[in-house]
Amino acid sequence: MGLGTFLIIGIVCVIGFVILSAFGHDDHGTDGGDGLTSDILSLRNLLLFGTGFGAAGSLVTHLGFGPIWATAAGLLVGVVMVILTVLFFRSVRSQQSNSVTSLKDLAGKVGFVTSRIPEGGLGEISIRNVQGTQVHLCAQSQGGEILSGTQVEVVEIVGDRAIVKLTESTQ
């Protein structure tokens, strides 16, 4: 492989990376998961590998070393670029917050009835989720009727409905 081959590989990969980044599709792995395979085998990382391979191979060839040394240098720089990119994006992803909570997390929590819960019917409760956000849920009483303003405990979540009972202090 000569200087021209390494230059072409590097230039094509840089152009591909710029186009991919410009259209916002630079983070899709091949298997759609968050595992090691999707991190390494993303199109973004393959283009970065090609960029590093082409640049290092061109430089080493230009310095007068043979194709074996140029290929080895290109492989090394390409792999290092991919590793650094994977580590960088994992670091960024680990710092992202997620406000999505499961309703199942509300089981055992205490809230208040906002709309009367008739015996055998549905009402509404207000409760704070794990982030402290006020959540309003459709609720069914485990016992009889529960009036508005009464403190209740969530026994379980069934679908998007809370099954509630009176708290010890309200019985």
Residue pairs with C-beta under 8 A, 6 or more apart in sequence:
1 57
1 61
1 67
1 70
1 71
2 61
2 67
3 58
3 61
3 62
5 57
6 53
6 54
6 55
6 56
6 57
6 58
6 61
6 70
6 74
7 54
7 58
8 54
9 50
9 53
9 54
9 57
10 50
10 51
10 53
10 54
10 55
10 57
10 58
11 54
12 50
12 54
13 47
13 48
13 49
13 50
13 51
13 53
13 54
14 47
14 51
16 47
16 50
17 26
17 44
17 47
17 48
17 51
20 26
20 43
20 44
20 47
21 44
25 43
26 42
26 43
26 44
27 42
27 44
27 89
28 42
28 43
29 37
29 38
29 39
29 41
29 42
30 37
30 38
30 41
30 42
31 37
31 38
31 41
32 38
39 45
39 86
39 89
39 90
40 82
40 86
44 85
45 82
45 85
45 86
48 78
48 81
48 82
48 85
49 78
49 79
49 81
49 82
50 78
51 78
51 81
52 74
52 77
52 78
52 79
52 80
52 81
52 82
53 74
53 75
53 77
53 78
54 74
55 74
55 77
56 70
56 73
56 74
56 76
56 77
56 78
57 70
57 71
57 73
57 74
58 70
59 73
60 69
60 70
60 73
60 74
61 67
61 70
65 73
99 131
99 133
101 129
101 130
101 131
103 137
103 157
103 160
103 162
104 157
105 129
105 130
106 127
106 129
106 135
106 137
106 154
106 157
106 162
107 154
107 155
107 156
107 157
108 153
108 154
109 127
109 128
109 153
109 154
110 127
110 151
110 152
110 153
110 154
110 167
111 125
111 126
111 127
111 128
111 151
111 152
111 154
111 162
111 164
112 125
112 126
112 127
112 149
112 150
112 151
112 152
113 123
113 124
113 125
113 139
113 146
113 147
113 148
113 149
113 150
113 152
113 164
114 123
114 124
114 125
114 126
114 136
114 148
115 123
115 124
115 148
116 123
116 145
116 146
116 147
116 148
117 123
117 124
117 125
117 139
117 140
117 141
117 145
117 146
117 164
118 145
119 141
119 144
119 145
121 140
122 138
122 139
122 140
122 161
123 138
123 139
123 140
123 141
123 146
123 148
124 136
124 137
124 138
124 139
125 136
125 137
125 139
125 152
125 154
125 162
125 164
126 134
126 135
126 136
127 134
127 135
127 137
127 154
127 162
128 134
128 135
129 135
137 160
137 161
137 162
138 160
138 161
138 162
139 152
139 161
139 162
139 163
139 164
140 161
140 162
140 163
140 164
141 163
141 164
141 165
142 155
142 163
142 164
142 165
143 165
143 166
146 152
146 164
146 166
150 166
150 170
151 166
151 167
151 169
151 170
152 164
152 165
152 166
152 167
152 170
153 164
153 165
153 166
153 167
154 162
154 163
154 164
155 163
155 164
155 165
156 162
156 163
157 163
